[in-house]
Amino acid sequence: MRGQIFYDSGALKSVATYNGDEDQCYYGHSYPVTATFFDEDGRALHAGKFTTSRSGLGCPLVVEPEGYGALG
């Protein structure tokens, strides 16, 4: 599954491939597996694999790249 996330300002934050398949039902929080992550000025800060951490029932936390912020 592919998608984009935007900052509150409307600037593009990331273009990503997310967990889960487009043609199958998926239950749970989606998170980026690979992506290009931008700052609010449009500079690419990271391109490639994302590392996430899961604990409990909350949203997965992006561990790498640093500074990505919350998913939920």
NORTA-V622714 format. One record per backbone hydrogen bond with DSSP energy under -0.5 kcal/mol. CO is the residue of the C=O (numbers start at 0). NH is the residue of the N-H. E is the energy in kcal/mol with one decimal. If there is no record, write none. Layout:
CO & NH & E
CO & NH & E
This chain:
0 & 17 & -4.0
2 & 15 & -2.9
4 & 12 & -3.0
4 & 13 & -1.8
6 & 9 & -2.1
10 & 6 & -3.1
12 & 37 & -3.2
13 & 4 & -2.1
14 & 35 & -2.0
15 & 2 & -2.2
16 & 32 & -3.4
16 & 33 & -1.4
20 & 23 & -1.2
30 & 18 & -1.9
32 & 49 & -2.9
33 & 16 & -3.0
34 & 36 & -0.5
34 & 47 & -2.4
35 & 14 & -1.7
36 & 44 & -3.4
36 & 45 & -1.4
38 & 41 & -2.0
42 & 38 & -2.2
45 & 36 & -2.8
47 & 34 & -2.5
50 & 62 & -3.0
50 & 63 & -1.6
52 & 60 & -2.9
54 & 57 & -0.8
60 & 52 & -2.4
60 & 62 & -0.6
63 & 50 & -2.5
64 & 67 & -1.2
68 & 61 & -0.5
